[in-house]
């Protein structure tokens, strides 16, 4: 069984910062991609940023220059440093990871965290 546990959400004023963390635990052979998605009320879930095991990064244009994704492979953890937050960043943020657990041999499966609320007040 694999779990992703997020932490670090909360309420912050516009212009402030938050740091999200997501730790993967359980039966893990290898973690390939890790990333963060968000879903605002009435909107579809969207990619915020993702990072491969080799460190390649893909991020949404709306967060470039403000958000930074990083990962600590030894601790199976991914971070999202969010600076210069705007009210439009308000959403539930979900951690996502592609993990090889051995359940399907060497095939990876997609795992999601439970979500953490980020609220930015104006």
C-alpha positions in Angstrom: 0.0 0.0 0.0 1.3 3.4 -1.0 0.2 6.7 0.6 0.9 10.3 -0.2 0.5 12.7 2.7 0.5 16.4 2.2 1.1 19.2 4.6 1.6 23.0 4.6 -1.6 24.4 3.4 -3.4 27.3 5.1 -4.6 30.8 4.9 -2.3 33.6 3.8 -2.6 37.2 2.6 -1.9 38.1 -1.0 1.8 38.5 -1.5 2.6 36.0 1.1 4.3 32.6 0.9 3.5 29.0 1.8 5.5 25.8 1.4 3.7 22.5 0.7 5.2 19.1 1.4 4.2 15.7 0.2 5.8 12.5 1.5 5.2 9.1 -0.1 5.3 6.0 2.1 4.6 2.3 1.9 5.7 -0.3 -0.6 7.8 1.7 -2.9 10.4 0.4 -5.3 10.8 3.5 -7.4 9.2 7.0 -7.7 9.2 8.4 -11.2 7.4 11.7 -11.6 6.0 13.8 -8.7 3.9 16.9 -8.9 1.3 19.2 -7.7 -2.2 19.8 -9.1 -4.9 22.2 -7.9 -8.6 22.5 -8.1 -10.5 25.6 -7.4 -14.3 25.6 -6.8 -16.2 25.1 -10.0 -13.0 24.5 -12.1 -11.2 21.4 -13.4 -8.1 20.1 -11.7 -5.0 21.6 -13.3 -1.3 20.9 -13.3 0.7 23.4 -11.2 4.2 21.9 -11.5 5.8 18.5 -12.0 9.3 17.2 -11.6 10.9 14.0 -12.9 13.2 11.7 -11.0 16.0 13.3 -13.0 15.0 16.8 -12.0 13.3 18.0 -15.2 10.5 20.5 -14.4 7.3 21.4 -16.1 5.1 24.2 -14.6 2.0 26.2 -15.5 2.6 29.6 -17.0 0.4 31.1 -14.3 2.9 30.1 -11.6 6.3 30.5 -13.3 8.5 32.9 -11.4 6.4 32.5 -8.3 6.3 28.8 -7.5 9.2 26.4 -7.2 8.9 22.6 -7.2 11.7 20.4 -5.8 12.1 16.9 -4.5 14.2 15.0 -2.0 14.5 11.6 -3.4 16.1 10.0 -0.3 13.0 10.9 1.6 10.4 10.3 -1.2 9.3 13.9 -0.7 8.2 16.6 -3.1 7.9 20.3 -2.1 6.1 23.3 -3.6 7.4 26.7 -2.5 4.8 29.3 -3.3 5.7 32.9 -3.2 3.9 36.1 -4.2 0.6 34.3 -3.7 -2.5 35.7 -5.4 -6.2 35.2 -4.6 -6.6 33.3 -7.8 -4.1 30.7 -6.3 -6.9 29.7 -3.9 -7.6 26.0 -4.4 -7.2 22.5 -3.0 -3.7 21.4 -3.9 -3.1 17.7 -4.6 0.1 15.8 -4.6 0.6 13.3 -7.4 3.2 10.7 -8.0 3.9 7.8 -10.4 5.2 5.0 -8.3 6.4 1.5 -8.9 5.3 -0.5 -5.9 5.8 -4.0 -7.3 2.1 -4.8 -7.4 2.2 -4.9 -11.2 5.8 -5.9 -11.6 7.8 -2.9 -12.8 4.8 -1.0 -14.1 4.1 2.3 -12.3 0.7 3.4 -10.9 -0.7 6.9 -10.4 -1.2 7.9 -6.7 -2.9 11.0 -5.3 -2.8 12.7 -1.9 -5.9 13.7 0.0 -5.5 17.4 -0.8 -4.6 20.4 1.2 -6.5 23.7 1.1 -4.7 26.9 0.2 -6.6 30.1 0.7 -5.2 33.5 -0.3 -7.1 36.6 0.9 -7.0 39.9 -0.9 
